[in-house]
Amino acid sequence: MSSSPKAVCLLSGGLDSSTCLALARRDGYACYALSFDYGQRHKFELEAAARVAAAVGVEKHMVARIGLDAFGGSALTADIAVPKGRDAAAMGNGIPITYVPARNTIFLSFALAWAEVLASSDIFIGVNALDYSGYPDCRPEYIAAYERMANLATKAGVEGRTRLKIHTPLIALTKAQIVQLGRELGVPFGMTHSCYDPGPDGRPCGRCDACLLRAKGFSEAGIEDR
C-alpha cells in the first residue's frame, strides 16, 4: 500500500475527469477512483473509466450503483432527446436538458463517505466552469459551499482529525487548456469517452454538446483527438 496521501478522484471516463485523475497522480496522491452507474443512457463511459483507471494507475477503482434514472428529469437518465448541433451561443444559454438533477451533490457525497473511511483529506473532481458554464453544480461557489458543509458533516471533521479539501484544478481552464494539460500528463485520450448519445458500438455521435465541445478543445489546442 502506498504511503502517499490518499485522494478520492471522481472518474467518469471523460476527458476532464481523466485529466484531473492524472493530475492528482502527478502531484503525488495515492488515487482511489470512484465512478457511478447511475442509470445513465449508456455504459460506455464506465468502460472508459475502467480503462483510464488502469492506464493512469490507481490504488482501487470502485463503481457505485445508484438509480438516478428513477427520478429522470434529464436527457441522460430519461427518454428525452439529447440536443444536437447546437452552436456556442445556444450551449451557453441557460441550463441544458443534459443536466442531471443533484448529480454532483450526490457524487460528492459518496466521495466524502469513502474519503472518511480512507482517512483521506482530499477529493478531486474535474468540474469546469469556463468553457461550459451551464451546469449549476460546476461553479466555484457551489464547490466552496459543499466543502464547508462537508467539514461540518463528518465525524473526522467534527473531531478535528482532518479537514477535507475539494480540489477542482480544471475549473478555470478552457477545454483547449485541458487538452494541452492532458497531453502533458500523458492522458490516454483514445481511452476516454465524452459523447452523451453514442451509437450501439460506442462510437461518438459527433453532434451533441459534449462531442462539439471536445472537438473545439482539440482543434484550438492543435492536437489530434485519437
Order of alpha helices (4+ residues) and beta strands (2+ residues): beta-alpha-beta-alpha-beta-alpha-alpha-beta-alpha-alpha-beta-alpha-alpha
